[in-house]
Every structure is written in C-alpha cells, then in structure tokens.
Amino acid sequence: MNVIHTLFRASAITCLTLTFSIGASSASEPLLLGWDDLLPSEAYTIPENSALPKDDEETSPFGIQPPSTGVRAELDGKLVTLPGFVLPLDYDGTRVTTFMLAPFIGACIHVPPPPSNQLVFVDTPAPYEVEGLFEPVYITGVLRVQTTSTEFADTGYSITADKIEPYE
C-alpha cells in the first residue's frame, strides 16, 4: 500500500510541476527579435537581379517588391517585441490604427519595399498617436505568419499590438 501511495504522490507532484511550468512559459517575457530573425536560414542567398522588372512588366510608383525568401513558421503565435519604423495605413490625423512596421526609414515610399518577410502588418486595439511619418517604435504582441496585401507592399507577418513604445 505504501508503494502505491508513494507512486500516486510522485505522479501528482509531476503533473503539478508540468502544469505550472507550462503556465509560466506562456506568461514569459516577449522574445526580442531583430529583422534578421524573421528570415529563414536559407534566405541569405537572394537570386541575382530578382527585383528588376522584365521588359513587359508594369512597375508600381513605389518600385518592385523583391520576392520573399520565406518566413519563419516556428515564430507563429510567439509573443515578441520588434523595433521598426511606422508607415501609417489607416489613420485619422495623427491617430494610427493600422500600419506597416518596416526595418528602415523610407521603405515603400522613397525606395522600393523590402521583401514581404521584412514587413509586418500591425493593427492596434486603440489608436496610437504618431509624431511623424516613419516614427521609430518597439511593437510587442503575438506574431502571426500571415500574408497581408496593402497599397504599398505585401507583408509576411502580422501583429496585433499589445504595446507600442517609442524606440530610444
């Protein structure tokens, strides 16, 4: 009887330990990402002249978006923080509700857009007050591997922002 009781207690303790460790990992700190972290390992070989238009191909006023080299599917559903620059999409004055997060100033406006795996579509539950075009920020939220087409470019990821902070 003592052996059964001891095994039962050990099993119960193991179950409780696993339950608490799983709960603790889901409430963990966000993973701080850089833009290179959004590229799959094989993405560092970009085909030569991949962004050049073909003779019969129309170009957008924003330039041609190079093809994506893929996304990191294992990042889907992860709580992350990512720095970048705000390119407003839906706004009222200086209050932005959706925007693209870009890795550099001028992306999609002054130069051709980066590949879709280097752009993140961001929506906010409450409008975010921007101080200017391409404001640098940190975005924290759950990252989704999801293609979104905008008037400027396609994005390979999306985030519903839990927190937006100025980049300092």
Secondary structure, 3 states (H helix, E strand, C coil): CHHHHHHHHHHHHHHHHHHHHHHHHHCCCCEECCHHHHCCHHHHCCCCCCCCCCCCCCCCCCCCCCCCCCCCHHHCCCEEEEEEEEEEEEEECCEEEEEEEECCCCECCCECCCCHHHCEEEEEEEEEECCCCCCEEEEEEEEEEEEEECCCCEEEEEEEEEEEEECC
